[in-house]
Amino acid sequence: MDVAAYMAERIPLIDRAIEARLDGLANGDEAIPSALAGAMRHLLFPGGKRLRPVMALAAAEAVGGPAAAALPLGVAVEFVHTYSLIHDDLPCMDDDDLRRGRPTVHKAFDEATAVLAGDALLTEAFAVLADGAEESEASLRLAVVELLSRSSGALGLVGGQVDDLAFEAAGSGSAGTRAARLASIHARKTAALFRASIEGGATLAGADPGKRAALARFAQDVGIGFQIADDLLDADSGEAASILRLQGIDDAKNGAEALLGRALGEIEGWGEAAEPLRALARFAIRRER
Ligand code: GRG
């Protein structure tokens, strides 16, 4: 399976859907302020790898559905991901000047606009899910709204970020305690959004509860493995919440491979339709960018 070809085929679908949504906001009957529209799209075009939305589409296909069933979720998770990056870069958080090699949103615009652009993207994500998924029943959309809320909110991204800030400030504790706290931070900060993408994509395609549960476990392992890959790529960052503060490079790589193996075991026997999802999991964990 050529994962690059799969991504190159799916990403334009996602980009067009994101573009249409942003265009509707910027040029609709009640057009939004132009600075807000600019700040909302600043990190979206050109964007990042679009891994979460592509995984949402692949998960829909893995359970026998059409990729299109997960397209609104793809837009929604990319909006949530982008909001989290905008807010993470703010002076009161990581205080970064650059993101994806370009000025962060608060540098390109100003701090208040960056906060508000993040707020607007987060809110819009739920509007997309509520009114955009014509292909899926309302009850399925509602289940996915709940999943994405939990993954993004206090139980997910936001809670993980709070724990991360506390972890960096504390800087002490036994190795075992620190490892457990780090695993919890990565589960919330990183894996939760993978779970919303993957379990949610399958849910919109009508997956049964057994498959949804298997994909939730798959996504948890892929998400943590993705974070380990990120820490390995960023080995010199000095980041407090990096796995490399607790173990060496070889141990971290072996740990990520073990997570990949366990994740793939969850969807063993799912046939050809799950091949893109398998390939994306390998890419997420073994990636070099
Ligand atoms: C501020 C609410 C709030 C949350 C912040 C997600 C997050 C929590 C911070 C973003 C920075 C970070 C280190 C997140 C961990 C997950 C991660 C490695 C994100 C980068 O994802 P990629 O590589 O990014 O998919 P691209 O640029 O490709 O989209």
Residues whose N, C-alpha, C, O or C-beta is under 5 A from the ligand:
A	BS01	GRG	G48 K49 R50 L51 S84 L85 H87 D88 L157 V158 Q161 K189 T190 D230
